[in-house]
């Protein structure tokens, strides 16, 4: 284990405001009432799926600024990324803002990478960092799998890329929720090559990061109200519990998964659950952050997982590497220390 | 202008070590003697161009560790990105390292974004951050333009994606060169839609960032030995001098461009010059950092430019947004302050 295995914040950082946008299907799921906005038009008024995804991100930022009560120019920087080639959903969303922009990529773990970097920037004195991400079912399907019109059959292990976006504003410690620690992920690759079973490809990375953070902080699963993975789905979630169980840590009492929570798998035909950068971003912003603000939840670990695949590397026979970045969110501003 | 327009380091950070790898054509250019390694096999012993690019990044990291005299596990984290879809060149390069990995994307400005984030992480107490990027002519050509076998004609404004990689190790202040300040870029889009004229698309971003940093620090071009843009090429460089000149700042005496420096345009048939994440990364690591260490150069601004395009957004008729992140490198560890 190396020295950056975990990074506790010298001073906690506040998630001062947040916003979430969800598509129609996501709005019809169990968390429908949690999202700030549900958009029935999957094109978001645009001509292409990629433009639709950008428009969704723009709405998320606009709503974030409204909820925070600040103008765009008050943002110090925007950290954003998405699944689409060359992160264009994010680029075109922030283009009109005229704010410094740092592009990131961690597949479906992008929101957590953004919170991690935003926490470090805020801790370094940057006043107001926005973190932004999205995914769109239609833009992702045609890029990673098949054109929608092809009508390809989905495998039982497949996850459903959510049409959703999340945005958060980080500031110095002012009010809950506070970010108390972060843990950047390592690339974990167990040799899986099935691009329709990403949960299994990502579970080892989730186990690695969660176990490293628990070890580095000397905490146990029972110290948290929830240990929330981003988008392992039902298949990956079972595997995570198995892997951590074998390592002597039982997560079963506190484990939640954003990909499982966002859909009613049996009624919505979403197979193993939701996925996409927007999945855990919208669930964290729609469900968890409000509960951490008012104290219904005291302490959670948000362990977002990403499958770092591209269609080309799959065609070239490569296996699918996973990654998991972790954010420790709390209702209380306990000071940490730098490990 | 907002508060994050420039960020001077509270404590300077050292670029403790660096490495550069170049392809055959780049090795035959004017900077051939500067690179650590020149690889005559454009496949780097691999079966595909994408695997070749990953292999090149692995070599750059290996060489970085050798030159720094540390094992891989001494790295706290790796910040890396590249031009290939879903940043797979970087992912597969760092996969075997087992080190926390933060994926970034700023097109050809990726190395500067990495140095910027690495500087902030190092300033926050992370001991040893590696920054890594690459580009490969053949993987980039087929992804962004045409299959190589198609033999498409190149326009006079076109730039040549370099086969090159650069890696740097950041630590707390120990020895020159020091990073004294950073300035994250804003997305600038003047409405250009010609994907073969990226220099022109990026020049406004370079002007924006350089002028913001000069204004924020109260410095003039004459205060620097060089203001080095990354990959504007001949067309974009002319435009940068014109744009900054109109704003009342004459950069002509100190401006250098990595894309112009790396090739002999007339003898090497590279048209407007080099481009790609690996272009400015290898030129900074091969040419500028050694001269900043021994004092031949005292003070430079490295303003890396990126064109945030994807083939799909071009096909959808969108214009090409540019970005430019700036790093202030110095032989002297003058302390800055946070703006």
HADDOCK unambig.tbl for C-alpha pairs under 7 A between the chains (distance, minus, plus):
assign (segid A and resid 2 and name CA) (segid B and resid 73 and name CA) 6.22 0.50 0.50
assign (segid A and resid 2 and name CA) (segid B and resid 74 and name CA) 6.61 0.50 0.50
assign (segid A and resid 2 and name CA) (segid B and resid 76 and name CA) 6.15 0.50 0.50
assign (segid A and resid 3 and name CA) (segid B and resid 76 and name CA) 5.69 0.50 0.50
assign (segid A and resid 4 and name CA) (segid B and resid 76 and name CA) 4.67 0.50 0.50
assign (segid A and resid 4 and name CA) (segid B and resid 77 and name CA) 6.58 0.50 0.50
assign (segid A and resid 4 and name CA) (segid B and resid 126 and name CA) 6.35 0.50 0.50
assign (segid A and resid 73 and name CA) (segid B and resid 2 and name CA) 6.21 0.50 0.50
assign (segid A and resid 74 and name CA) (segid B and resid 2 and name CA) 6.59 0.50 0.50
assign (segid A and resid 76 and name CA) (segid B and resid 2 and name CA) 6.17 0.50 0.50
assign (segid A and resid 76 and name CA) (segid B and resid 3 and name CA) 5.71 0.50 0.50
assign (segid A and resid 76 and name CA) (segid B and resid 4 and name CA) 4.69 0.50 0.50
assign (segid A and resid 77 and name CA) (segid B and resid 4 and name CA) 6.60 0.50 0.50
assign (segid A and resid 85 and name CA) (segid B and resid 85 and name CA) 5.28 0.50 0.50
assign (segid A and resid 85 and name CA) (segid B and resid 86 and name CA) 6.42 0.50 0.50
assign (segid A and resid 85 and name CA) (segid B and resid 310 and name CA) 6.46 0.50 0.50
assign (segid A and resid 86 and name CA) (segid B and resid 85 and name CA) 6.42 0.50 0.50
assign (segid A and resid 86 and name CA) (segid B and resid 308 and name CA) 6.81 0.50 0.50
assign (segid A and resid 86 and name CA) (segid B and resid 309 and name CA) 6.76 0.50 0.50
assign (segid A and resid 86 and name CA) (segid B and resid 310 and name CA) 5.78 0.50 0.50
assign (segid A and resid 95 and name CA) (segid B and resid 187 and name CA) 5.26 0.50 0.50
assign (segid A and resid 98 and name CA) (segid B and resid 186 and name CA) 5.80 0.50 0.50
assign (segid A and resid 98 and name CA) (segid B and resid 187 and name CA) 6.49 0.50 0.50
assign (segid A and resid 99 and name CA) (segid B and resid 186 and name CA) 5.42 0.50 0.50
assign (segid A and resid 100 and name CA) (segid B and resid 184 and name CA) 5.41 0.50 0.50
assign (segid A and resid 100 and name CA) (segid B and resid 185 and name CA) 4.94 0.50 0.50
assign (segid A and resid 100 and name CA) (segid B and resid 186 and name CA) 4.26 0.50 0.50
assign (segid A and resid 101 and name CA) (segid B and resid 184 and name CA) 6.69 0.50 0.50
assign (segid A and resid 101 and name CA) (segid B and resid 185 and name CA) 6.11 0.50 0.50
assign (segid A and resid 101 and name CA) (segid B and resid 186 and name CA) 5.64 0.50 0.50
assign (segid A and resid 101 and name CA) (segid B and resid 187 and name CA) 6.98 0.50 0.50
assign (segid A and resid 103 and name CA) (segid B and resid 104 and name CA) 5.74 0.50 0.50
assign (segid A and resid 103 and name CA) (segid B and resid 105 and name CA) 4.87 0.50 0.50
assign (segid A and resid 103 and name CA) (segid B and resid 106 and name CA) 5.79 0.50 0.50
assign (segid A and resid 104 and name CA) (segid B and resid 103 and name CA) 5.74 0.50 0.50
assign (segid A and resid 104 and name CA) (segid B and resid 104 and name CA) 3.95 0.50 0.50
assign (segid A and resid 104 and name CA) (segid B and resid 105 and name CA) 5.28 0.50 0.50
assign (segid A and resid 105 and name CA) (segid B and resid 103 and name CA) 4.88 0.50 0.50
assign (segid A and resid 105 and name CA) (segid B and resid 104 and name CA) 5.28 0.50 0.50
assign (segid A and resid 105 and name CA) (segid B and resid 105 and name CA) 6.56 0.50 0.50
assign (segid A and resid 106 and name CA) (segid B and resid 103 and name CA) 5.79 0.50 0.50
assign (segid A and resid 120 and name CA) (segid B and resid 121 and name CA) 6.56 0.50 0.50
assign (segid A and resid 120 and name CA) (segid B and resid 124 and name CA) 6.92 0.50 0.50
assign (segid A and resid 121 and name CA) (segid B and resid 120 and name CA) 6.57 0.50 0.50
assign (segid A and resid 124 and name CA) (segid B and resid 120 and name CA) 6.92 0.50 0.50
assign (segid A and resid 124 and name CA) (segid B and resid 124 and name CA) 6.79 0.50 0.50
assign (segid A and resid 126 and name CA) (segid B and resid 4 and name CA) 6.40 0.50 0.50
assign (segid A and resid 184 and name CA) (segid B and resid 100 and name CA) 5.41 0.50 0.50
assign (segid A and resid 184 and name CA) (segid B and resid 101 and name CA) 6.68 0.50 0.50
assign (segid A and resid 185 and name CA) (segid B and resid 100 and name CA) 4.92 0.50 0.50
assign (segid A and resid 185 and name CA) (segid B and resid 101 and name CA) 6.09 0.50 0.50
assign (segid A and resid 186 and name CA) (segid B and resid 98 and name CA) 5.79 0.50 0.50
assign (segid A and resid 186 and name CA) (segid B and resid 99 and name CA) 5.42 0.50 0.50
assign (segid A and resid 186 and name CA) (segid B and resid 100 and name CA) 4.25 0.50 0.50
assign (segid A and resid 186 and name CA) (segid B and resid 101 and name CA) 5.63 0.50 0.50
assign (segid A and resid 187 and name CA) (segid B and resid 95 and name CA) 5.26 0.50 0.50
assign (segid A and resid 187 and name CA) (segid B and resid 98 and name CA) 6.49 0.50 0.50
assign (segid A and resid 187 and name CA) (segid B and resid 101 and name CA) 6.97 0.50 0.50
assign (segid A and resid 308 and name CA) (segid B and resid 86 and name CA) 6.80 0.50 0.50
assign (segid A and resid 309 and name CA) (segid B and resid 86 and name CA) 6.74 0.50 0.50
assign (segid A and resid 310 and name CA) (segid B and resid 85 and name CA) 6.47 0.50 0.50
assign (segid A and resid 310 and name CA) (segid B and resid 86 and name CA) 5.77 0.50 0.50
